[in-house]
């Protein structure tokens, strides 16, 4: 009977020693590496000063809204006509030339009644220039998400 009790004591003792060693390894080896990565420039991206100025002027949100509407026009079914409001309900600059636009849209299906739908569009400016010509070019924008219009696309 004492032979069975002895291995259980060793197992528990080894478990405690292993747990203490694991915690010490994490504190002394892993966490300093994590802190070094956090302090590095790995996750920092410098914003283009022209992009910051354009965002501060509010013109980027306007171009983003226009480009979301253009994207919807290109994607909507051919038997549906749409009309847009003059400005979005909400527009957010989420950094790194990415924007979220929330707006209403009037949808008129060919064989149905006029419906006002609300959409949310996430869009990113991928161009290098911040002049009106480049900002108006749809090839310089990338829509990464559109919701609220699934029934019409």
CNS distance restraints for C-alpha pairs under 8 A (distance, minus, plus):
assign (resid   1 and name CA) (resid   5 and name CA) 6.73 0.50 0.50
assign (resid   2 and name CA) (resid   6 and name CA) 6.34 0.50 0.50
assign (resid   3 and name CA) (resid   7 and name CA) 7.16 0.50 0.50
assign (resid   4 and name CA) (resid   8 and name CA) 6.88 0.50 0.50
assign (resid   5 and name CA) (resid   9 and name CA) 6.46 0.50 0.50
assign (resid   6 and name CA) (resid  10 and name CA) 6.45 0.50 0.50
assign (resid   7 and name CA) (resid  11 and name CA) 6.09 0.50 0.50
assign (resid   8 and name CA) (resid  12 and name CA) 6.20 0.50 0.50
assign (resid   9 and name CA) (resid  13 and name CA) 6.09 0.50 0.50
assign (resid  10 and name CA) (resid  14 and name CA) 5.90 0.50 0.50
assign (resid  11 and name CA) (resid  15 and name CA) 6.03 0.50 0.50
assign (resid  12 and name CA) (resid  16 and name CA) 6.30 0.50 0.50
assign (resid  13 and name CA) (resid  17 and name CA) 6.20 0.50 0.50
assign (resid  14 and name CA) (resid  18 and name CA) 5.92 0.50 0.50
assign (resid  15 and name CA) (resid  19 and name CA) 6.09 0.50 0.50
assign (resid  16 and name CA) (resid  20 and name CA) 6.18 0.50 0.50
assign (resid  17 and name CA) (resid  21 and name CA) 6.13 0.50 0.50
assign (resid  18 and name CA) (resid  22 and name CA) 6.08 0.50 0.50
assign (resid  19 and name CA) (resid  23 and name CA) 6.22 0.50 0.50
assign (resid  20 and name CA) (resid  24 and name CA) 6.10 0.50 0.50
assign (resid  21 and name CA) (resid  25 and name CA) 6.04 0.50 0.50
assign (resid  22 and name CA) (resid  26 and name CA) 6.20 0.50 0.50
assign (resid  23 and name CA) (resid  27 and name CA) 6.15 0.50 0.50
assign (resid  24 and name CA) (resid  28 and name CA) 5.87 0.50 0.50
assign (resid  25 and name CA) (resid  29 and name CA) 5.43 0.50 0.50
assign (resid  25 and name CA) (resid  30 and name CA) 6.80 0.50 0.50
assign (resid  26 and name CA) (resid  30 and name CA) 4.74 0.50 0.50
assign (resid  26 and name CA) (resid  31 and name CA) 6.03 0.50 0.50
assign (resid  27 and name CA) (resid  31 and name CA) 5.44 0.50 0.50
assign (resid  27 and name CA) (resid  32 and name CA) 7.51 0.50 0.50
assign (resid  28 and name CA) (resid  32 and name CA) 6.72 0.50 0.50
assign (resid  29 and name CA) (resid  33 and name CA) 6.71 0.50 0.50
assign (resid  30 and name CA) (resid  34 and name CA) 6.36 0.50 0.50
assign (resid  31 and name CA) (resid  35 and name CA) 6.12 0.50 0.50
assign (resid  32 and name CA) (resid  36 and name CA) 6.17 0.50 0.50
assign (resid  33 and name CA) (resid  37 and name CA) 6.36 0.50 0.50
assign (resid  34 and name CA) (resid  38 and name CA) 6.24 0.50 0.50
assign (resid  35 and name CA) (resid  39 and name CA) 6.13 0.50 0.50
assign (resid  36 and name CA) (resid  40 and name CA) 6.18 0.50 0.50
assign (resid  37 and name CA) (resid  41 and name CA) 7.99 0.50 0.50
assign (resid  37 and name CA) (resid  42 and name CA) 7.02 0.50 0.50
assign (resid  38 and name CA) (resid  42 and name CA) 7.73 0.50 0.50
assign (resid  38 and name CA) (resid  43 and name CA) 7.83 0.50 0.50
assign (resid  41 and name CA) (resid  45 and name CA) 7.89 0.50 0.50
assign (resid  47 and name CA) (resid  51 and name CA) 6.95 0.50 0.50
assign (resid  47 and name CA) (resid  52 and name CA) 6.81 0.50 0.50
assign (resid  47 and name CA) (resid  96 and name CA) 6.42 0.50 0.50
assign (resid  48 and name CA) (resid  52 and name CA) 6.40 0.50 0.50
assign (resid  49 and name CA) (resid  53 and name CA) 6.17 0.50 0.50
assign (resid  50 and name CA) (resid  54 and name CA) 6.09 0.50 0.50
assign (resid  50 and name CA) (resid 130 and name CA) 6.48 0.50 0.50
assign (resid  51 and name CA) (resid  55 and name CA) 6.03 0.50 0.50
assign (resid  51 and name CA) (resid  97 and name CA) 6.94 0.50 0.50
assign (resid  51 and name CA) (resid 130 and name CA) 6.66 0.50 0.50
assign (resid  52 and name CA) (resid  56 and name CA) 6.04 0.50 0.50
assign (resid  53 and name CA) (resid  57 and name CA) 6.19 0.50 0.50
assign (resid  54 and name CA) (resid  58 and name CA) 6.48 0.50 0.50
assign (resid  54 and name CA) (resid  59 and name CA) 5.86 0.50 0.50
assign (resid  54 and name CA) (resid  60 and name CA) 5.83 0.50 0.50
assign (resid  54 and name CA) (resid 130 and name CA) 7.24 0.50 0.50
assign (resid  55 and name CA) (resid  59 and name CA) 6.26 0.50 0.50
assign (resid  55 and name CA) (resid  60 and name CA) 5.17 0.50 0.50
assign (resid  55 and name CA) (resid  61 and name CA) 7.08 0.50 0.50
assign (resid  55 and name CA) (resid  93 and name CA) 7.46 0.50 0.50
assign (resid  58 and name CA) (resid  62 and name CA) 6.79 0.50 0.50
assign (resid  59 and name CA) (resid  63 and name CA) 6.26 0.50 0.50
assign (resid  60 and name CA) (resid  64 and name CA) 5.96 0.50 0.50
assign (resid  60 and name CA) (resid 135 and name CA) 7.93 0.50 0.50
assign (resid  61 and name CA) (resid  65 and name CA) 6.09 0.50 0.50
assign (resid  61 and name CA) (resid  91 and name CA) 6.52 0.50 0.50
assign (resid  61 and name CA) (resid  92 and name CA) 7.41 0.50 0.50
assign (resid  61 and name CA) (resid  93 and name CA) 7.12 0.50 0.50
assign (resid  61 and name CA) (resid  99 and name CA) 7.03 0.50 0.50
assign (resid  61 and name CA) (resid 101 and name CA) 7.98 0.50 0.50
assign (resid  62 and name CA) (resid  66 and name CA) 6.28 0.50 0.50
assign (resid  62 and name CA) (resid  87 and name CA) 7.90 0.50 0.50
assign (resid  63 and name CA) (resid  67 and name CA) 6.08 0.50 0.50
assign (resid  63 and name CA) (resid 135 and name CA) 6.53 0.50 0.50
assign (resid  63 and name CA) (resid 136 and name CA) 6.78 0.50 0.50
assign (resid  64 and name CA) (resid  68 and name CA) 6.15 0.50 0.50
assign (resid  64 and name CA) (resid  99 and name CA) 6.87 0.50 0.50
assign (resid  64 and name CA) (resid 101 and name CA) 7.48 0.50 0.50
assign (resid  64 and name CA) (resid 123 and name CA) 6.78 0.50 0.50
assign (resid  64 and name CA) (resid 124 and name CA) 7.92 0.50 0.50
assign (resid  64 and name CA) (resid 125 and name CA) 7.88 0.50 0.50
assign (resid  65 and name CA) (resid  69 and name CA) 6.33 0.50 0.50
assign (resid  65 and name CA) (resid  87 and name CA) 7.63 0.50 0.50
assign (resid  65 and name CA) (resid  88 and name CA) 6.90 0.50 0.50
assign (resid  65 and name CA) (resid  91 and name CA) 7.97 0.50 0.50
assign (resid  65 and name CA) (resid 101 and name CA) 6.23 0.50 0.50
assign (resid  66 and name CA) (resid  70 and name CA) 6.19 0.50 0.50
assign (resid  67 and name CA) (resid  71 and name CA) 6.06 0.50 0.50
assign (resid  67 and name CA) (resid 136 and name CA) 7.68 0.50 0.50
assign (resid  67 and name CA) (resid 138 and name CA) 6.50 0.50 0.50
assign (resid  67 and name CA) (resid 141 and name CA) 7.28 0.50 0.50
assign (resid  68 and name CA) (resid  72 and name CA) 6.25 0.50 0.50
assign (resid  68 and name CA) (resid 101 and name CA) 7.75 0.50 0.50
assign (resid  68 and name CA) (resid 121 and name CA) 6.37 0.50 0.50
assign (resid  68 and name CA) (resid 123 and name CA) 7.24 0.50 0.50
assign (resid  68 and name CA) (resid 143 and name CA) 7.32 0.50 0.50
assign (resid  69 and name CA) (resid  73 and name CA) 6.19 0.50 0.50
assign (resid  69 and name CA) (resid  84 and name CA) 7.31 0.50 0.50
assign (resid  70 and name CA) (resid  74 and name CA) 6.29 0.50 0.50
assign (resid  70 and name CA) (resid 138 and name CA) 7.97 0.50 0.50
assign (resid  71 and name CA) (resid  75 and name CA) 6.22 0.50 0.50
assign (resid  71 and name CA) (resid 143 and name CA) 7.75 0.50 0.50
assign (resid  72 and name CA) (resid  76 and name CA) 5.80 0.50 0.50
assign (resid  73 and name CA) (resid  82 and name CA) 7.43 0.50 0.50
assign (resid  75 and name CA) (resid 153 and name CA) 5.96 0.50 0.50
assign (resid  76 and name CA) (resid  80 and name CA) 6.80 0.50 0.50
assign (resid  76 and name CA) (resid 152 and name CA) 5.99 0.50 0.50
assign (resid  76 and name CA) (resid 153 and name CA) 4.52 0.50 0.50
assign (resid  77 and name CA) (resid 152 and name CA) 6.27 0.50 0.50
assign (resid  77 and name CA) (resid 153 and name CA) 5.48 0.50 0.50
assign (resid  79 and name CA) (resid 109 and name CA) 6.21 0.50 0.50
assign (resid  79 and name CA) (resid 110 and name CA) 5.32 0.50 0.50
assign (resid  80 and name CA) (resid 107 and name CA) 6.84 0.50 0.50
assign (resid  80 and name CA) (resid 108 and name CA) 5.70 0.50 0.50
assign (resid  80 and name CA) (resid 109 and name CA) 4.32 0.50 0.50
assign (resid  80 and name CA) (resid 110 and name CA) 5.67 0.50 0.50
assign (resid  80 and name CA) (resid 152 and name CA) 7.24 0.50 0.50
assign (resid  81 and name CA) (resid 107 and name CA) 6.03 0.50 0.50
assign (resid  81 and name CA) (resid 108 and name CA) 5.20 0.50 0.50
assign (resid  81 and name CA) (resid 109 and name CA) 6.33 0.50 0.50
assign (resid  81 and name CA) (resid 110 and name CA) 7.53 0.50 0.50
assign (resid  82 and name CA) (resid 105 and name CA) 6.80 0.50 0.50
assign (resid  82 and name CA) (resid 106 and name CA) 5.53 0.50 0.50
assign (resid  82 and name CA) (resid 107 and name CA) 4.66 0.50 0.50
assign (resid  82 and name CA) (resid 108 and name CA) 6.14 0.50 0.50
assign (resid  83 and name CA) (resid 105 and name CA) 6.00 0.50 0.50
assign (resid  83 and name CA) (resid 106 and name CA) 5.16 0.50 0.50
assign (resid  83 and name CA) (resid 107 and name CA) 6.76 0.50 0.50
assign (resid  84 and name CA) (resid 104 and name CA) 7.00 0.50 0.50
assign (resid  84 and name CA) (resid 105 and name CA) 4.97 0.50 0.50
assign (resid  84 and name CA) (resid 106 and name CA) 6.38 0.50 0.50
assign (resid  85 and name CA) (resid 103 and name CA) 7.52 0.50 0.50
assign (resid  85 and name CA) (resid 104 and name CA) 6.53 0.50 0.50
assign (resid  85 and name CA) (resid 105 and name CA) 6.50 0.50 0.50
assign (resid  87 and name CA) (resid 103 and name CA) 7.52 0.50 0.50
assign (resid  88 and name CA) (resid 101 and name CA) 6.69 0.50 0.50
assign (resid  88 and name CA) (resid 102 and name CA) 5.89 0.50 0.50
assign (resid  88 and name CA) (resid 103 and name CA) 4.44 0.50 0.50
assign (resid  88 and name CA) (resid 104 and name CA) 7.16 0.50 0.50
assign (resid  89 and name CA) (resid 101 and name CA) 7.93 0.50 0.50
assign (resid  89 and name CA) (resid 102 and name CA) 5.64 0.50 0.50
assign (resid  89 and name CA) (resid 103 and name CA) 4.89 0.50 0.50
assign (resid  89 and name CA) (resid 104 and name CA) 7.18 0.50 0.50
assign (resid  90 and name CA) (resid 101 and name CA) 6.11 0.50 0.50
assign (resid  90 and name CA) (resid 102 and name CA) 5.06 0.50 0.50
assign (resid  90 and name CA) (resid 103 and name CA) 6.74 0.50 0.50
assign (resid  91 and name CA) (resid  99 and name CA) 7.14 0.50 0.50
assign (resid  91 and name CA) (resid 100 and name CA) 5.71 0.50 0.50
assign (resid  91 and name CA) (resid 101 and name CA) 4.53 0.50 0.50
assign (resid  91 and name CA) (resid 102 and name CA) 6.11 0.50 0.50
assign (resid  92 and name CA) (resid  99 and name CA) 5.55 0.50 0.50
assign (resid  92 and name CA) (resid 100 and name CA) 5.15 0.50 0.50
assign (resid  92 and name CA) (resid 101 and name CA) 6.54 0.50 0.50
assign (resid  93 and name CA) (resid  97 and name CA) 7.26 0.50 0.50
assign (resid  93 and name CA) (resid  98 and name CA) 6.17 0.50 0.50
assign (resid  93 and name CA) (resid  99 and name CA) 4.65 0.50 0.50
assign (resid  93 and name CA) (resid 100 and name CA) 6.69 0.50 0.50
assign (resid  94 and name CA) (resid  98 and name CA) 5.55 0.50 0.50
assign (resid  94 and name CA) (resid  99 and name CA) 5.54 0.50 0.50
assign (resid  94 and name CA) (resid 100 and name CA) 7.20 0.50 0.50
assign (resid  95 and name CA) (resid  99 and name CA) 7.42 0.50 0.50
assign (resid  97 and name CA) (resid 124 and name CA) 5.73 0.50 0.50
assign (resid  97 and name CA) (resid 125 and name CA) 5.46 0.50 0.50
assign (resid  97 and name CA) (resid 126 and name CA) 7.80 0.50 0.50
assign (resid  98 and name CA) (resid 122 and name CA) 7.34 0.50 0.50
assign (resid  98 and name CA) (resid 123 and name CA) 5.78 0.50 0.50
assign (resid  98 and name CA) (resid 124 and name CA) 4.23 0.50 0.50
assign (resid  98 and name CA) (resid 125 and name CA) 6.43 0.50 0.50
assign (resid  99 and name CA) (resid 122 and name CA) 5.79 0.50 0.50
assign (resid  99 and name CA) (resid 123 and name CA) 5.35 0.50 0.50
assign (resid  99 and name CA) (resid 124 and name CA) 6.18 0.50 0.50
assign (resid 100 and name CA) (resid 120 and name CA) 6.91 0.50 0.50
assign (resid 100 and name CA) (resid 121 and name CA) 5.64 0.50 0.50
assign (resid 100 and name CA) (resid 122 and name CA) 4.51 0.50 0.50
assign (resid 100 and name CA) (resid 123 and name CA) 6.39 0.50 0.50
assign (resid 101 and name CA) (resid 120 and name CA) 5.57 0.50 0.50
assign (resid 101 and name CA) (resid 121 and name CA) 5.09 0.50 0.50
assign (resid 101 and name CA) (resid 122 and name CA) 6.44 0.50 0.50
assign (resid 101 and name CA) (resid 123 and name CA) 7.98 0.50 0.50
assign (resid 102 and name CA) (resid 118 and name CA) 7.16 0.50 0.50
assign (resid 102 and name CA) (resid 119 and name CA) 5.74 0.50 0.50
assign (resid 102 and name CA) (resid 120 and name CA) 4.49 0.50 0.50
assign (resid 102 and name CA) (resid 121 and name CA) 6.51 0.50 0.50
assign (resid 103 and name CA) (resid 118 and name CA) 5.66 0.50 0.50
assign (resid 103 and name CA) (resid 119 and name CA) 5.65 0.50 0.50
assign (resid 103 and name CA) (resid 120 and name CA) 6.72 0.50 0.50
assign (resid 104 and name CA) (resid 116 and name CA) 6.54 0.50 0.50
assign (resid 104 and name CA) (resid 117 and name CA) 5.60 0.50 0.50
assign (resid 104 and name CA) (resid 118 and name CA) 4.32 0.50 0.50
assign (resid 104 and name CA) (resid 119 and name CA) 6.31 0.50 0.50
assign (resid 105 and name CA) (resid 116 and name CA) 5.63 0.50 0.50
assign (resid 105 and name CA) (resid 117 and name CA) 5.31 0.50 0.50
assign (resid 105 and name CA) (resid 118 and name CA) 6.13 0.50 0.50
assign (resid 105 and name CA) (resid 119 and name CA) 7.45 0.50 0.50
assign (resid 106 and name CA) (resid 114 and name CA) 6.75 0.50 0.50
assign (resid 106 and name CA) (resid 115 and name CA) 5.74 0.50 0.50
assign (resid 106 and name CA) (resid 116 and name CA) 4.45 0.50 0.50
assign (resid 106 and name CA) (resid 117 and name CA) 6.27 0.50 0.50
assign (resid 107 and name CA) (resid 114 and name CA) 5.71 0.50 0.50
assign (resid 107 and name CA) (resid 115 and name CA) 5.16 0.50 0.50
assign (resid 107 and name CA) (resid 116 and name CA) 6.06 0.50 0.50
assign (resid 107 and name CA) (resid 117 and name CA) 6.98 0.50 0.50
assign (resid 108 and name CA) (resid 112 and name CA) 6.74 0.50 0.50
assign (resid 108 and name CA) (resid 113 and name CA) 6.22 0.50 0.50
assign (resid 108 and name CA) (resid 114 and name CA) 4.51 0.50 0.50
assign (resid 108 and name CA) (resid 115 and name CA) 6.37 0.50 0.50
assign (resid 109 and name CA) (resid 113 and name CA) 6.76 0.50 0.50
assign (resid 109 and name CA) (resid 114 and name CA) 7.04 0.50 0.50
assign (resid 117 and name CA) (resid 148 and name CA) 7.06 0.50 0.50
assign (resid 117 and name CA) (resid 149 and name CA) 7.13 0.50 0.50
assign (resid 118 and name CA) (resid 148 and name CA) 5.95 0.50 0.50
assign (resid 118 and name CA) (resid 149 and name CA) 7.58 0.50 0.50
assign (resid 119 and name CA) (resid 146 and name CA) 7.01 0.50 0.50
assign (resid 119 and name CA) (resid 147 and name CA) 5.60 0.50 0.50
assign (resid 119 and name CA) (resid 148 and name CA) 4.53 0.50 0.50
assign (resid 119 and name CA) (resid 149 and name CA) 6.28 0.50 0.50
assign (resid 120 and name CA) (resid 145 and name CA) 7.88 0.50 0.50
assign (resid 120 and name CA) (resid 146 and name CA) 5.70 0.50 0.50
assign (resid 120 and name CA) (resid 147 and name CA) 5.38 0.50 0.50
assign (resid 120 and name CA) (resid 148 and name CA) 6.58 0.50 0.50
assign (resid 121 and name CA) (resid 143 and name CA) 7.19 0.50 0.50
assign (resid 121 and name CA) (resid 144 and name CA) 7.85 0.50 0.50
assign (resid 121 and name CA) (resid 145 and name CA) 5.69 0.50 0.50
assign (resid 121 and name CA) (resid 146 and name CA) 4.50 0.50 0.50
assign (resid 121 and name CA) (resid 147 and name CA) 6.67 0.50 0.50
assign (resid 122 and name CA) (resid 143 and name CA) 5.91 0.50 0.50
assign (resid 122 and name CA) (resid 144 and name CA) 5.65 0.50 0.50
assign (resid 122 and name CA) (resid 145 and name CA) 5.00 0.50 0.50
assign (resid 122 and name CA) (resid 146 and name CA) 6.43 0.50 0.50
assign (resid 123 and name CA) (resid 141 and name CA) 6.86 0.50 0.50
assign (resid 123 and name CA) (resid 142 and name CA) 5.63 0.50 0.50
assign (resid 123 and name CA) (resid 143 and name CA) 4.32 0.50 0.50
assign (resid 123 and name CA) (resid 144 and name CA) 5.79 0.50 0.50
assign (resid 123 and name CA) (resid 145 and name CA) 7.15 0.50 0.50
assign (resid 124 and name CA) (resid 141 and name CA) 5.71 0.50 0.50
assign (resid 124 and name CA) (resid 142 and name CA) 5.25 0.50 0.50
assign (resid 124 and name CA) (resid 143 and name CA) 6.43 0.50 0.50
assign (resid 124 and name CA) (resid 144 and name CA) 7.51 0.50 0.50
assign (resid 125 and name CA) (resid 140 and name CA) 5.95 0.50 0.50
assign (resid 125 and name CA) (resid 141 and name CA) 4.62 0.50 0.50
assign (resid 125 and name CA) (resid 142 and name CA) 6.48 0.50 0.50
assign (resid 126 and name CA) (resid 140 and name CA) 5.09 0.50 0.50
assign (resid 126 and name CA) (resid 141 and name CA) 5.50 0.50 0.50
assign (resid 126 and name CA) (resid 142 and name CA) 6.80 0.50 0.50
assign (resid 127 and name CA) (resid 134 and name CA) 7.08 0.50 0.50
assign (resid 127 and name CA) (resid 135 and name CA) 7.74 0.50 0.50
assign (resid 127 and name CA) (resid 140 and name CA) 4.64 0.50 0.50
assign (resid 127 and name CA) (resid 141 and name CA) 7.13 0.50 0.50
assign (resid 129 and name CA) (resid 134 and name CA) 5.94 0.50 0.50
assign (resid 129 and name CA) (resid 135 and name CA) 7.58 0.50 0.50
assign (resid 130 and name CA) (resid 134 and name CA) 6.26 0.50 0.50
assign (resid 130 and name CA) (resid 135 and name CA) 6.12 0.50 0.50
assign (resid 131 and name CA) (resid 135 and name CA) 6.12 0.50 0.50
assign (resid 132 and name CA) (resid 136 and name CA) 6.02 0.50 0.50
assign (resid 133 and name CA) (resid 137 and name CA) 6.43 0.50 0.50
assign (resid 134 and name CA) (resid 140 and name CA) 6.96 0.50 0.50
assign (resid 135 and name CA) (resid 140 and name CA) 7.03 0.50 0.50
assign (resid 137 and name CA) (resid 141 and name CA) 7.53 0.50 0.50
assign (resid 149 and name CA) (resid 153 and name CA) 6.39 0.50 0.50
